[in-house]
Amino acid sequence: MKDYLIKSFAYNNTIRVFVANTTNLVSEAQIKHQTQPTATQALGRVLTASVILGSFYEKGQTIAATIDGNGPLGKIIAESDAEGNVRGFVSNPNVIIINSKSNTSNLSIAVGTDGFLHLTKDLGIKNMFTGRAQLQTGEIAEDFAYYLAASEQIPSAVNLSVTVNEDGTVKHAGGYIIQVTPGYDEDDIKKIEKKVKSIPSLNDLFELGKTPEEISSMLTSGTAKILDKLNLQFICNCSKERFERGLLTLPITDLKELATDKKVDVTCHFCNKNYLFTEEEINILINEKENYKN
């Protein structure tokens, strides 16, 4: 099954529901970054939340979510757009912290609770907007819910799930975000809260083969009206040309020092793709920079 997201309204259009299956894109991230189980679950949750939030916006607009806690995972960053594309990485992909009682990853310790969630929006205007909120639990879903309520004044229910096989590969991944809109009824909120507590966990729902459409219907007692379906994918827009432009921002002295190394390897943090610049290519950049200066 391809990864995709369902956007729907429920309860007389006063509740917005976004449900996504992100198994393939989280698996792609796990393979590219060779993440260990705890890192896979943390990165997968941030990728899922980011790609759902990205769908809130319009074509050409992007968001970047950064979890910056004091745990051993370090920073977790994901960038997404309105067309279902997402990329991301975790600073330390080799973290494994297991809760001995539940035999599951202990994200609270791995992420840490002393830090912030930053969300930067590029809406295609002159300035970008960055909001932030203190990390609450390190469990990521709760931290995104708190951010949306505290920084954007949008009460939201956020649920994110990533299940890892014994061999470290991704079994299931996905999530949902439920938000109220003006004119909502308190009784409808209570119905949603009751449903969230009564239905099986996301992992169990995915294990049962439930689709985003079915999960959306279950969450809203069958009142959800699907507005849109968006295909999702892990994709990186890095290129040698982009890194070349980045090298051109360096001082000439730094470029000349790089040229003495005969070759320069540059790796993209988001997808681990490697780009090689030869001595000749670095010298061309030096000449270009010197000619521009003159």
N, C-alpha and C positions, 0 to 999 in steps of 0.2 A: 504494500500500500504506500502510495506517495504521501509525503507530509503535506498537510494542509490545515487551514484555519477556517472556522465558520463564524461569521458575524451575524448576530440575531438580536431582535428586540422581543421583549416579553411583557406580560401584564400591561396591556394597552400602551405599549411603547414607552413605558417608564423605567424599564430595566434593560441595560445593554449586557449582552452575554457574548464572550469571545472564548471559543474552545479550540485548542490546537493539538494535533498529533505531530510531534517533532522527533520521532524515533530516528529517522534517517539522518537528519542534520546533526543531531547530537552524536550519532555514531560516526559521522564524517569528522566531527571535531575530535572525537576520541582517537580516531585513527591518525589524523594529522598531527596531533599533539602528544600521542602515546600517553594519555593520562591514566593514572591509577584510579581505582574505583571511587575514592572520596573526591578526588579532583574532578572526575567525570561527572559525578552527581552535582557538584557545585557549579561547574561550568555549564552543564546541561540545563540547570534551572535558570541561570542568568540568560543563556541564549534563548530559552523558551519565553521568559518574561519579556525580553527585549523585542523578540519578533512579534509578540502579541501587541505590545505597546506601539511598535512601529506601524502596525496596521491602523492605528487611530488617525494617522496623518495622511497627507496628500502626496501624490507622485512628485518626486524631486526633493521631498523633505526626509531628513534622517534623524535618528536619535543614537546616543551612545550612553550605555549604562555602565557604571563602574562601582563595584563593591570593593571598598578599601578598608579591610579590617585588620586587626592585630594578630590574626591566626597565621599558621604556617603556610596557608595557600597563597598569601600575598594578595595582590590585586587580581580581580576577575573583571575582564572588560568585554563587552559585546556591543557591536554596532549593527543597526538594522535600518531598513527603509520601509516605505509604504507598499512595496511590491513583493514583500515576503522574503527578501534576501537578508541574511544575517551572517556575521563572522565574529569570532571572539577567541580569547585565550586566557589562560590562568598563569600567573607568574611561576608557581611551583606545581608542575603537573604530576609530581611523584608522591603526593601526600596520600597516606592511607591512615585514617583514624577511625577505628571501629568501636561502637558501643557494645561492650561485652554482654550486656543483658539482652539487647534486641538483635545483636549481630548485624547492625546496620551502621552506615557511616555517621559519625558524629559531626555534623556540619557546624554546629554551634562552636565547637572547639577549633575546627579546621578553618572556619571563616573568621571567627572572633566576634566579639560584641562591642569592642572599643574601636569605633571607626565610623565611616559614613557610606551611604549610598548616594552617588552623584548621578544625575540624569541631565545630559546636554542635548538640547534640541537645535537642529539646524533647519529652520523653516524657510530657507531660501531668501531671507532678508539680510540686511546689513550686519546685524549682530546676532550671535547665538545666545540662547538662554540656558543657564545651568542652575538647577535646583539641587538641594541636598537635604538629607535627613539622617539623623543618628541611627546607626544599626541598633536593632532591638533584641534580636535573638540569634542572628547568624544563620537562621534556617532559610533565609533568602525570600521565601514566599511571604512570610510575615513582615520582612523588611521592606519589600515592595509595597505591600498593603499600607504600611505605616507611612511610607514616602508619599503615596498618592493621597492619603488623607491629610497629612501634615503640610506638605509642600504645594499640593494642587487642590486641596479642599474637595477631593472627590472620594467619598466613602466607597471602598472597594473590597470585594472578597477575592483573594488570590490563592490559587492552589497550583503547585508545581510538583511534578513527579519524574524521577529518573530511576529506572531499575537496571541494575548491572548483573550480567551473567557471571557464573563462577570463573570463567576465563577472562573476565574484564571487559568483554564486549557489551554493547548496549542492547538490552532486551526491549524496554519500552521507555518512551519519554513523551511528555506532553504537559498541558496545563490549561487552566482557564482563569479568566478575570471577569468578574461580574460587577457592574457599576450602576448606580442609580442616576436618573436624569430628573430635571425639574418636574414637579407635579406627581412624584411617586407617592404611593400609599404605604403607610407604616405596616399595614397588614400584609402587603406583598413582601416587604422586607422580612417579616417574621416567617412567611412561607418559604422564602428562599433560604433563610438561616436553618429552618427545620429540615429542608431537603438536603442541604450541604452536610448536615450531621447524620442524616439517616441513610443516604445512598452509600454503596461500597466505595472504598478508596479509589483514587485514580489508577493506581497500579492494578487493582483487582478489575476495574472496568476495562482497562486495556487488555488484561489477561483474558477477559471474557470476549474480546474482539469488538467491544463497543466503539462506534465511530463518533467523531465530534458532533455530528447531527444528533445521534442518540443521547449522548451525554448532555448536550444543550437541552434537549427535550426533558430529560430526567430532572435536571436542575430547576426547570421552570414548570414542572407539572404539566407538560404538554402545551404550554402557551407560547413557546418560542416561535417566532416567524423569521426564517432565514432571509437575510438581506444580501449576503455575499459569501463567496468561497474564494479563498486565496491560497494558491500553492506556495509552499515554503521550501527554502533550500539554504544550505551553508555554501556561501560563495564569497570569494575574496577578489576585490578589484585592484589588487597590487599589480605592478608591472615594472619592468626594468626602466621604462621611461619615467615613472613616478619616483623611483629611487635615484635616478639620474638628476632629476630636478632637486631632490633633497641634497644630493652631494654638491650641487651648485650653490647651495646656501652656505657651505663651509668656507672659511677663510682660505685664501690661496696657499698660505703656509701649511695648512692642514692637508690640502689636496696634494701638495708637493711631497709631504711626508708619506701620504698613502701611496704615491707613485713609486716611492723607493721600495715598497713591499712587493713590487712587480705585479701583484694582483690583489683585488679586494673582494671578499665574499660578504654579501649582505643578505640577511635572512629576514623575511617578513614575520613579525610576531604573530599575526593573525592566522596564517596558514602554513607556516614553516617552509615556504618555498624559498629556494636559494637563488640569488642572482650573482653572477661573476662579472667583475669589471677588470679588464686587463690594464697593464701599464699604459698601453697606447690609448685606451679609452679614457683613462684618468688624465693623461696629458692633453687630450682633445678638450676636456672640460676645463683644464687650467688655461689653455689658450683662449677658449670661449670667454672665460671670466676676465682674463687680462684684456682682451679686445673690448669687452663691454665697459671695463673700467676706463679705458682710454677713449 
